[in-house]
Amino acid sequence: MADHLFVFANNKAGMDGVDRSKVNETIYELSKDSAFFKNSLEKDAKTDARIAEL
C-alpha cells in the first residue's frame, strides 16, 4: 500500500488510540479509484525510477 501518499492523515486531536493501519486502509479504499490518487501513484513511480537511475 502507498502509505507515504497519505500525508493528510496526520495525528489529530482525539485520535491517540486509533489504529493507524485501519485509518490508512480506509483512506486507501475510499481514494483508490480517484484521478488524484492515480496521478499521485504515477508521480511516485516516476520519482522511484529517477532515484533508481542515480
TIVO-2410 file (N, C-alpha, C; in nm, 3 decimals):
# residues 54
REC num residu      c1      c2      c3 atome chaine
REC   1      M   0.084  -0.117   0.000     N      A
REC   1      M   0.000   0.000   0.000    CA      A
REC   1      M   0.089   0.124   0.000     C      A
REC   2      A   0.038   0.233  -0.050     N      A
REC   2      A   0.114   0.356  -0.063    CA      A
REC   2      A   0.091   0.448   0.056     C      A
REC   3      D   0.132   0.404   0.174     N      A
REC   3      D   0.109   0.482   0.297    CA      A
REC   3      D   0.172   0.620   0.290     C      A
REC   4      H   0.285   0.631   0.223     N      A
REC   4      H   0.354   0.759   0.219    CA      A
REC   4      H   0.278   0.864   0.140     C      A
REC   5      L   0.175   0.825   0.066     N      A
REC   5      L   0.094   0.920  -0.008    CA      A
REC   5      L  -0.016   0.982   0.078     C      A
REC   6      F  -0.036   0.930   0.197     N      A
REC   6      F  -0.144   0.976   0.283    CA      A
REC   6      F  -0.095   1.083   0.380     C      A
REC   7      V  -0.040   1.189   0.328     N      A
REC   7      V   0.016   1.294   0.414    CA      A
REC   7      V  -0.092   1.370   0.489     C      A
REC   8      F  -0.214   1.364   0.443     N      A
REC   8      F  -0.323   1.438   0.507    CA      A
REC   8      F  -0.382   1.362   0.625     C      A
REC   9      A  -0.328   1.248   0.659     N      A
REC   9      A  -0.381   1.165   0.768    CA      A
REC   9      A  -0.294   1.176   0.893     C      A
REC  10      N  -0.248   1.297   0.921     N      A
REC  10      N  -0.166   1.317   1.041    CA      A
REC  10      N  -0.248   1.292   1.166     C      A
REC  11      N  -0.177   1.277   1.278     N      A
REC  11      N  -0.245   1.264   1.406    CA      A
REC  11      N  -0.322   1.391   1.435     C      A
REC  12      K  -0.445   1.375   1.474     N      A
REC  12      K  -0.530   1.489   1.506    CA      A
REC  12      K  -0.578   1.474   1.650     C      A
REC  13      A  -0.630   1.580   1.705     N      A
REC  13      A  -0.679   1.577   1.843    CA      A
REC  13      A  -0.784   1.468   1.859     C      A
REC  14      G  -0.771   1.390   1.965     N      A
REC  14      G  -0.868   1.285   1.994    CA      A
REC  14      G  -0.843   1.154   1.922     C      A
REC  15      M  -0.734   1.144   1.845     N      A
REC  15      M  -0.707   1.022   1.769    CA      A
REC  15      M  -0.587   0.945   1.823     C      A
REC  16      D  -0.558   0.962   1.951     N      A
REC  16      D  -0.442   0.896   2.010    CA      A
REC  16      D  -0.454   0.744   2.011     C      A
REC  17      G  -0.573   0.691   2.033     N      A
REC  17      G  -0.590   0.547   2.043    CA      A
REC  17      G  -0.637   0.480   1.916     C      A
REC  18      V  -0.636   0.552   1.805     N      A
REC  18      V  -0.686   0.499   1.678    CA      A
REC  18      V  -0.578   0.417   1.609     C      A
REC  19      D  -0.617   0.305   1.552     N      A
REC  19      D  -0.526   0.217   1.480    CA      A
REC  19      D  -0.488   0.281   1.346     C      A
REC  20      R  -0.361   0.320   1.331     N      A
REC  20      R  -0.315   0.389   1.209    CA      A
REC  20      R  -0.330   0.303   1.085     C      A
REC  21      S  -0.308   0.173   1.096     N      A
REC  21      S  -0.321   0.087   0.979    CA      A
REC  21      S  -0.466   0.084   0.930     C      A
REC  22      K  -0.561   0.088   1.022     N      A
REC  22      K  -0.703   0.091   0.986    CA      A
REC  22      K  -0.737   0.223   0.917     C      A
REC  23      V  -0.682   0.333   0.967     N      A
REC  23      V  -0.704   0.464   0.905    CA      A
REC  23      V  -0.648   0.465   0.764     C      A
REC  24      N  -0.525   0.417   0.747     N      A
REC  24      N  -0.463   0.414   0.615    CA      A
REC  24      N  -0.538   0.323   0.519     C      A
REC  25      E  -0.585   0.210   0.568     N      A
REC  25      E  -0.662   0.118   0.485    CA      A
REC  25      E  -0.793   0.184   0.440     C      A
REC  26      T  -0.860   0.253   0.530     N      A
REC  26      T  -0.985   0.321   0.496    CA      A
REC  26      T  -0.962   0.430   0.393     C      A
REC  27      I  -0.858   0.510   0.413     N      A
REC  27      I  -0.826   0.616   0.317    CA      A
REC  27      I  -0.795   0.556   0.181     C      A
REC  28      Y  -0.718   0.449   0.178     N      A
REC  28      Y  -0.685   0.383   0.052    CA      A
REC  28      Y  -0.810   0.333  -0.019     C      A
REC  29      E  -0.896   0.265   0.054     N      A
REC  29      E  -1.018   0.210  -0.007    CA      A
REC  29      E  -1.108   0.319  -0.062     C      A
REC  30      L  -1.115   0.432   0.004     N      A
REC  30      L  -1.202   0.540  -0.041    CA      A
REC  30      L  -1.143   0.622  -0.154     C      A
REC  31      S  -1.012   0.621  -0.169     N      A
REC  31      S  -0.950   0.707  -0.269    CA      A
REC  31      S  -0.882   0.633  -0.384     C      A
REC  32      K  -0.878   0.502  -0.382     N      A
REC  32      K  -0.801   0.427  -0.481    CA      A
REC  32      K  -0.849   0.445  -0.625     C      A
REC  33      D  -0.974   0.479  -0.645     N      A
REC  33      D  -1.026   0.495  -0.781    CA      A
REC  33      D  -1.030   0.640  -0.827     C      A
REC  34      S  -0.981   0.732  -0.746     N      A
REC  34      S  -0.986   0.873  -0.783    CA      A
REC  34      S  -0.873   0.908  -0.879     C      A
REC  35      A  -0.898   1.008  -0.961     N      A
REC  35      A  -0.797   1.053  -1.056    CA      A
REC  35      A  -0.676   1.110  -0.982     C      A
REC  36      F  -0.700   1.179  -0.871     N      A
REC  36      F  -0.590   1.236  -0.793    CA      A
REC  36      F  -0.497   1.126  -0.742     C      A
REC  37      F  -0.555   1.019  -0.689     N      A
REC  37      F  -0.474   0.910  -0.635    CA      A
REC  37      F  -0.395   0.840  -0.746     C      A
REC  38      K  -0.459   0.817  -0.859     N      A
REC  38      K  -0.389   0.753  -0.972    CA      A
REC  38      K  -0.274   0.840  -1.020     C      A
REC  39      N  -0.296   0.971  -1.025     N      A
REC  39      N  -0.190   1.063  -1.066    CA      A
REC  39      N  -0.076   1.062  -0.964     C      A
REC  40      S  -0.110   1.056  -0.837     N      A
REC  40      S  -0.007   1.051  -0.732    CA      A
REC  40      S   0.076   0.924  -0.744     C      A
REC  41      L   0.012   0.812  -0.775     N      A
REC  41      L   0.086   0.687  -0.794    CA      A
REC  41      L   0.180   0.696  -0.913     C      A
REC  42      E   0.134   0.759  -1.022     N      A
REC  42      E   0.220   0.774  -1.140    CA      A
REC  42      E   0.341   0.862  -1.108     C      A
REC  43      K   0.317   0.972  -1.037     N      A
REC  43      K   0.428   1.060  -0.998    CA      A
REC  43      K   0.526   0.986  -0.908     C      A
REC  44      D   0.473   0.907  -0.816     N      A
REC  44      D   0.556   0.830  -0.724    CA      A
REC  44      D   0.642   0.730  -0.801     C      A
REC  45      A   0.583   0.664  -0.899     N      A
REC  45      A   0.658   0.567  -0.979    CA      A
REC  45      A   0.769   0.636  -1.058     C      A
REC  46      K   0.740   0.754  -1.113     N      A
REC  46      K   0.842   0.829  -1.187    CA      A
REC  46      K   0.957   0.870  -1.095     C      A
REC  47      T   0.923   0.913  -0.975     N      A
REC  47      T   1.025   0.952  -0.879    CA      A
REC  47      T   1.111   0.832  -0.839     C      A
REC  48      D   1.047   0.718  -0.816     N      A
REC  48      D   1.123   0.597  -0.783    CA      A
REC  48      D   1.216   0.557  -0.896     C      A
REC  49      A   1.170   0.572  -1.021     N      A
REC  49      A   1.253   0.538  -1.136    CA      A
REC  49      A   1.374   0.632  -1.144     C      A
REC  50      R   1.352   0.760  -1.119     N      A
REC  50      R   1.462   0.856  -1.123    CA      A
REC  50      R   1.563   0.827  -1.012     C      A
REC  51      I   1.515   0.789  -0.896     N      A
REC  51      I   1.605   0.755  -0.785    CA      A
REC  51      I   1.686   0.631  -0.819     C      A
REC  52      A   1.623   0.533  -0.883     N      A
REC  52      A   1.692   0.410  -0.920    CA      A
REC  52      A   1.803   0.437  -1.022     C      A
REC  53      E   1.785   0.538  -1.106     N      A
REC  53      E   1.887   0.573  -1.205    CA      A
REC  53      E   2.012   0.630  -1.139     C      A
REC  54      L   1.994   0.693  -1.024     N      A
REC  54      L   2.109   0.754  -0.956    CA      A
REC  54      L   2.191   0.647  -0.896     C      A
***
